[in-house]
């Protein structure tokens, strides 16, 4: 299959599909940080949506739409940032691609566009962490959990199991919070890459 991984600088999802033997290309306005030899388009994903992709996994920026920033929504609506972010999400969801997964945290996508098809957690895929992640699916079945470690995770202190929530301020905080967990990426590649 020919797979586009939109808005991904890490290469995590792209590399999982490459390991399954597919052609996968990541795309972001940032250079790819993966050392794997996969292709990366440095630029706006809108420019390449019509390149006959079989599947797209999209991770649009959540800065202006995630409910974690709800305290700032009034300003983001007033200055148009939220509308621009939602228009980008709509463009991705309406891309001429048969199979689409759009991934984002809990956000206004649910009320402004449509409710997610599925909500997953890292602990469902072998990671001892919590982070509600919404999937909006088109032409794809819901992901099936691969290694649920919930009971083990719940033995950890909240600061460990919600590590990303408790990250202190840093230049890389947004990158750490936005990188897809490898277990989720591997599940996407193994279950959707057939």
Rosetta blueprint (number, residue, H / E / L):
1 X L
2 X E
3 X E
4 X E
5 X E
6 X E
7 X L
8 X L
9 X L
10 X L
11 X L
12 X H
13 X H
14 X H
15 X H
16 X H
17 X H
18 X H
19 X H
20 X L
21 X L
22 X L
23 X E
24 X E
25 X E
26 X E
27 X E
28 X E
29 X L
30 X L
31 X L
32 X L
33 X L
34 X L
35 X L
36 X L
37 X L
38 X L
39 X E
40 X E
41 X E
42 X E
43 X L
44 X L
45 X H
46 X H
47 X H
48 X H
49 X L
50 X L
51 X L
52 X L
53 X L
54 X L
55 X E
56 X E
57 X E
58 X E
59 X L
60 X L
61 X L
62 X L
63 X L
64 X L
65 X L
66 X E
67 X H
68 X H
69 X H
70 X H
71 X H
72 X H
73 X H
74 X H
75 X H
76 X H
77 X H
78 X H
79 X L
80 X L
81 X H
82 X H
83 X H
84 X H
85 X H
86 X H
87 X H
88 X H
89 X H
90 X H
91 X H
92 X H
93 X H
94 X L
95 X L
96 X L
97 X L
98 X L
99 X E
100 X E
101 X E
102 X E
103 X E
104 X E
105 X E
106 X L
107 X E
108 X L
109 X H
110 X H
111 X H
112 X H
113 X L
114 X L
115 X L
116 X L
117 X L
118 X E
119 X E
120 X E
121 X L
122 X H
123 X H
124 X H
125 X E
126 X L
127 X L
128 X L
129 X L
130 X L
131 X L
132 X L
133 X E
134 X E
135 X E
136 X E
137 X E
138 X E
139 X L
140 X L
141 X L
142 X L
143 X L
144 X L
145 X L
146 X L
147 X E
148 X L
149 X L
150 X H
151 X H
152 X H
153 X H
154 X L
155 X L
156 X L
157 X L
158 X H
159 X H
160 X H
161 X H
162 X L
163 X L
164 X L
165 X L
166 X L
167 X L
168 X L
169 X L
170 X L
171 X L
172 X L
173 X H
174 X H
175 X H
176 X H
177 X H
178 X H
179 X L
180 X L
181 X L
182 X H
183 X H
184 X H
185 X H
186 X H
187 X H
188 X H
189 X H
190 X H
191 X H
192 X H
193 X L
194 X L
